[in-house]
């Protein structure tokens, strides 16, 4: 059976993620500068922010901070809250902004509204508005973005953030996992391609993606891919939420995607509960290939392949979705 999703720019750029992660990890100087800024002795809380996939990368950092070696508190906040005066800054806060383009309107407005400085950024565009204003920048490599959906940028944001966190906390286990992740992702790309090619024909009207602990960030991103690539309303939740509140409306015609991680003892029960509601349940490969803190990256190729296949099945242009103009009208700064 043919696999037209393999011919899309979206999948081609996903296949290049391992090489772009290798390049991102060569920016040791930028990552070290960000680590010094956000891990300074006077820092009590890192406020990590972004929009959409960038916010989910910030969420991956927050989830990583909940265990392992101690460091400053991390709080992941959607940039819209910072931009609209709904957030109270505290003494000892430092801002860590995620924006691939470096032109995200909400982050720029937050800076203009008095977010604390100095601040750090993780971006693919160091000369952008955000990148040029930042006092420390960790550079993410994006080799190409002919598809609208962020692939290399999302994964690079997560890996750069966890590289910084490994330095802040002097976590050698995380440092090693980050160093090895390009090779792991290469394997997850291959596994994702085989998995997606073998899926039955699906025409879901709604979806849920869930994952435990660190994989929750991957579930948020997986649900975003179903929405922006396949045009399917979807929710990304933590596994126990998948087994409880998210399963309430499930019925035949709904899709559930689970993201396994090493040592997850809750996934199977949640899958069974959702299947009993009549939903089609798919277990995506990749998340259990390495340290769970990197599961949002290693599970990413499978959710891309699934979303691309479903989008093409619905007659959509998965490289250039219909919502692009509306998105840029509200998301980017005046520039």
C-alpha positions, 0 to 999 in steps of 0.5 A: 500500500502506498504512503503519500504522507511520506512524500510531504514536506512535513514528513521530510522535515521530520526525518531531518530532526536527528541531524538538526538536533545534532547541530542544536547540541553543538551550541554549547556556548549558548546553552551554557550562557542561558544556564548561567543566567537562569541558574544564578544564585539569585534566581528563585523561579524560572518563568518559562513561556511561549505559545502553542508548541513553544509553550509545550516545550516550556511544559517539558522543562517544567515537568523535568524539573519536578524530579531528579536533581534539584534546581530553581523552581520552574513555572510554565506559563502561556505567553498570553498571560504574561502579555495581558497583565494576568501574571504577578512577577516575584523577586527572584523571577527570571524569564525564559522565552521560547520562540522559534521565529523570535517574533511571537507577539505575546512574548514581545508584549510581555517584554514591553510590559515590564517582564524582568530583565535580564532574560534568556531565550531559546530560539532559531532566530537570534537576530529576531526581536526576541533574540536580539533583546535577550541577554542569553540565547540558546540557538535551535537549528531549523534546517528547513521549514517548507511545511507550516507545522513546526517539527525541527523547531519543537524538538530542538526547543525541548532538547535545548531546554533540557540541555540547559536544565542538565547544566543548571542541575549538574545532572549527568544522567540527563546530560547523557540522555540529551547527548544521545537523543539524535540517534534515538530519534533516528530510530523513532523516525523509522519506527514511526514510519513502519507503524503509520504504514500498518495502521488501518484506515481511520476517519476519526471525528475527534481525538485524545492523546495522553501520556504519563508524567513527562509524556504529557508534554508530548501528548499536548503536542500530539493533540496539536498536530491532530488539530493543525495537520489533520483538522481533528478536534483533539485534547492532550492530557496526562494519562490519569486524566485520559482514564477519567475525565477525558474518556467521558465523551468517547464513542465509536468514531473517536481516536485515542493515542497513548504515548508509552514511557519507560516504567509507565504502569498506568498506560494499559488501564487507561487504554482499556477504559477508553477502548471500552467506551468504543474509541479506537486506541492506538499506542504510538511508538517512540516515547519508551526508547530513552529517558522519559524526560525526552519522550516528547521528542522521541514520540513526536515522529509517530504523532506527525506520521499519524496526523499527516496520514489522517490529514491527507485522508481528509483531503487537506494540504498538510504542508500548507493548512487553511488556517495559516493567514488567520494564525499569523494575523494574531500570533506575530508582532507588527514586524 
